[in-house]
Amino acid sequence: MDTKSLISNYVWLISYIRRRGRVPFKEINRAWQREERDGGLELSKRTFLRHINDIAEIFGIDIECEGCGEYNYFITSDDSKSDSTKSWLLNSMSLHNFVCESQQLKKRILLENIPSGQMFLTTLIEAIRDQRKVHIWHQGFGKEESNFLIEPYCVKLYKQRWYVLAKSERGVRIYALDRINNAECTDQKYKLPDNNPEEVFDNIIGISITNKKMEHIVVKAYKGAEFGYRDCYLRSLPLHSSQKENIKKATNEYAIFEYNLKPTYEFVQELLTMHNQVEVLEPVSLRIYMKNIIDSMEEMYKRKKK
């Protein structure tokens, strides 16, 4: 069997057992044949055991048998849960399996389009892998094109745009890939820093590298249909990993959420998208900043349409 088919089978097994929790081999085998994997052939126990050994080695996911009753198989440890990249890859491959096996699903799975910036993504990832400097031709909005060398540290996807965190003669900065006109990997080597690049983004929302100080931010989220059940949305998908709900200060009308982060441009933008569903309580400086933006918008819409 070719490597592509093997990986597809591994991903299918991980996805199926993860969804079922605990499942006997006979059910795995029935589902395997129903999905017509390997042409609908029966999955032998020997092949299955070889597959779970490979899954542990390749993906860091251990599948074991509880050894009693129907001999249910289940996932005992899963490195992908703490590894966002591995988790994303597994989910992407699992989705790819579904689509490839059922062509009619292609029109039923709708994804956000990433319009530009992917052209040089592979170049940058290869450069990070080989620790080679990259010569880029960069043109910011409203600026002239400039070209210089960068030492790429990591790539990050945010709001349908790819970015690269890199060191250049200008320091450590973020560059949007859709503003790079050309990129060429050089033979010049560099050393990746020891720190985890995720730490750069720990205390912010978005991609703005800033010297702003950390702030304790308190936000009121209004409840009910009139306000789009904003409190429920924030519980189900927190704005930031530091988000905590202050139950003691909640009322029937609103919930209180607290954050410890740097109030970047992207954080303010997230709050503005919630309209009148949220209100900044602390710090006072951020509350005033939000008020000034809202006042400016009000003045804009008061002007007579030309």
C-alpha positions, -999 to 999 in steps of 0.1 A, spaced: 0 0 0 13 35 -9 22 60 18 -8 83 10 -33 55 15 -16 44 48 -18 79 62 -54 81 52 -62 49 70 -43 60 101 -63 93 102 -95 74 97 -88 51 127 -79 80 149 -110 99 140 -133 69 144 -120 58 178 -119 94 191 -155 99 181 -167 66 197 -146 68 229 -145 31 234 -152 7 206 -147 -31 201 -126 -43 171 -156 -59 154 -174 -25 152 -142 -9 139 -140 -37 112 -176 -32 102 -172 6 99 -140 0 79 -158 -22 54 -188 1 53 -165 30 43 -150 7 17 -115 13 29 -89 -8 10 -116 -16 -15 -140 -28 12 -117 -56 23 -119 -69 59 -95 -53 83 -74 -81 98 -65 -80 135 -28 -82 125 -31 -52 102 -50 -32 128 -24 -38 155 3 -28 131 -16 4 123 -20 14 159 17 9 165 24 32 135 -1 58 148 17 59 182 51 64 164 40 89 138 12 109 156 21 104 193 -14 89 199 -17 57 219 -46 34 212 -50 5 237 -74 -23 246 -91 -24 280 -87 -62 279 -121 -72 292 -156 -76 280 -157 -69 243 -121 -58 243 -129 -22 236 -102 0 220 -97 36 232 -72 64 230 -52 66 262 -29 95 254 -30 121 227 -2 145 221 -22 163 194 -45 179 220 -16 200 234 0 205 200 -21 230 180 -2 223 147 -6 185 150 -43 189 159 -49 212 129 -32 188 106 -52 158 119 -85 176 116 -76 188 81 -66 153 70 -97 138 85 -119 163 66 -99 156 34 -107 119 39 -145 126 41 -145 148 10 -124 125 -11 -146 95 -2 -178 113 -10 -176 138 -39 -211 151 -32 -198 165 2 -176 190 -16 -205 213 -21 -217 208 15 -185 218 33 -180 255 31 -146 270 42 -133 305 45 -112 315 15 -77 327 21 -74 350 -10 -37 356 -11 -4 352 7 0 314 2 24 316 -27 55 319 -4 43 299 25 62 268 15 94 288 9 92 302 44 84 269 61 113 252 43 136 281 54 125 276 90 131 239 88 166 244 72 174 276 92 182 296 61 177 333 57 152 345 32 155 375 8 121 392 6 107 420 -15 81 436 8 56 464 1 34 477 29 1 494 20 8 530 8 46 524 8 74 518 -17 88 483 -21 119 474 -1 140 443 -1 160 428 28 170 396 45 149 380 72 154 351 97 119 335 99 109 322 133 73 309 126 43 314 104 8 323 118 -27 323 103 -50 350 115 -82 364 100 -77 347 66 -41 360 63 -8 343 67 20 361 86 56 354 93 74 363 126 109 371 116 141 390 126 156 415 101 179 445 103 148 463 117 144 439 146 118 412 153 86 420 133 55 405 118 52 405 80 20 397 61 26 373 33 1 391 10 24 421 11 55 401 0 60 404 -37 88 379 -39 108 356 -16 139 336 -22 156 312 2 194 319 5 223 298 15 230 320 46 223 301 78 209 314 111 201 299 145 165 297 157 160 312 191 155 288 220 123 304 232 90 291 219 75 315 193 40 309 209 52 329 239 54 360 216 16 358 212 7 346 247 -4 380 260 -21 394 229 -50 388 206 -40 389 169 -5 395 155 6 430 167 40 428 184 38 456 210 56 471 240 23 479 257 21 468 293 -2 440 304 -36 452 316 -63 437 337 -94 442 315 -130 438 327 -158 435 302 -195 434 307 -214 411 283 -252 416 281 -275 386 282 -306 377 262 -318 377 226 -317 415 224 -280 414 228 -274 382 207 -267 360 238 -232 375 239 -223 360 273 -230 325 259 -208 332 228 -179 343 250 -183 312 272 -183 288 242 -154 306 224 -132 327 248 -116 357 233 -83 348 250 -68 320 271 -67 343 302 -105 348 301 -122 342 334 -159 348 343 -165 366 376 -197 348 387 -200 369 419 -205 402 399 -230 388 374 -266 397 373 -297 386 354 -289 413 328 -252 407 322 -221 386 328 -186 398 338 -155 385 320 -119 394 330 -87 392 309 -50 397 315 -34 408 282 -21 437 262 -49 457 246 -37 455 210 -54 469 179 -69 435 172 -84 432 207 -102 466 203 -114 455 169 -129 423 184 -148 443 210 -161 467 184 -175 438 163 -198 431 193 -215 465 190 -237 472 221 -235 437 233 -204 444 255 -191 473 275 -155 478 288 -155 486 325 -117 486 333 -92 500 328 -105 535 325 -80 543 298 -94 516 275 -129 526 283 -122 562 272 -104 549 241 -135 528 231 -157 558 238 -137 581 216 -139 556 187 -177 552 192 -181 590 194 -161 594 162 -183 569 144 -214 586 156 -202 620 142 -194 602 109 -230 589 106 -245 623 116 -230 640 86 -253 645 57 -249 621 29 -232 638 -1 
